[in-house]
Amino acid sequence: MKPSIKDLMSHRKSYYSQSGEDGLLEYVLPKISKTSKPWVCEFGAWDGIYLSNTFFLSPVWVTVECLSKQIRTSMIFCAQI
């Protein structure tokens, strides 16, 4: 049975994201992934945490950011975890 939009939206949770995207991904990824430990890539990652849709989800985590100031901030943070 295909889930409805209403069903999907009931899984929204904001651990770090702005509008519950990380909760939706937490629900959807296990249904589509063939591995129990997926890796994720966050585009427009800012500092790697602020409004991140993926930080909560995976220990294997790649961030992509084009603003040089934020790249430095993200590198400092990642070195600490």
N, C-alpha and C positions, 0 to 999 in steps of 0.2 A: 504494500500500500504506500503510495506516494504521500509524504507529509505535506500538510497545508502550510501556507505562509504563517498563519496564526500559530500553528504548532511550532514551527521553527522560531518564531519571535518569542515564544514562551521560554526559550533557552538563553535569552540574552542575559549576560552578566558582565559587569564592568569591573574586572580585576585591575586592569591598567588602561583599557580602551576608553574611548569617549562615549560610545553609544551601545555598549554590550557586544561588540564584535568578537572579543576574545571568548565569551561564553558560547556564541554561535559556533565558532571554530572548534571549541572544546567538544561540542556536540557532534559536529559534522565530520571532523577529521577521522575519528575512529571508524566511522561508517564507510569512508572511501579509501583509507590507507591500508596497505597490506602489511605494515609493520607496526609494532606496538610503541616504537620510539621514533616517530617521524622527525625530520628536521624541517625548519621553517626559515623563510626569508622575509624580512620586513623591509619594504621599500618606503623611503621617506621616514627613516627611523628616528630622526631628531637626535636625542641622546640615548636611545635604546630602551627607555622606559616610559617617558612621558607620552601618554595616549597610544601606547603600543598595543597592537592587536594580537601580538604573538609572544611577548616576553614571558607570560605565565605558562605557556603551553609546552615548551620544548627545551631540553638541555642542549640540543644541537641547533644553534641559532646564528643566522647570518643577517647582518644589517647593511642596508644601502642608504647612504645619505650623501647629498652633493654639497651641502654647506660646510665649508672648511672648519668653522668654529665648532659646529656640532659633531663633526667627525672626530675632532680632538677630544671633546667631552665624552663621546661614546667609547673611544679607545681607552680613556682613563677608567671609565666605569667597568668595561669588560676586563681590564687587567686586574680589577679588584675582586671579581667573582670567580 
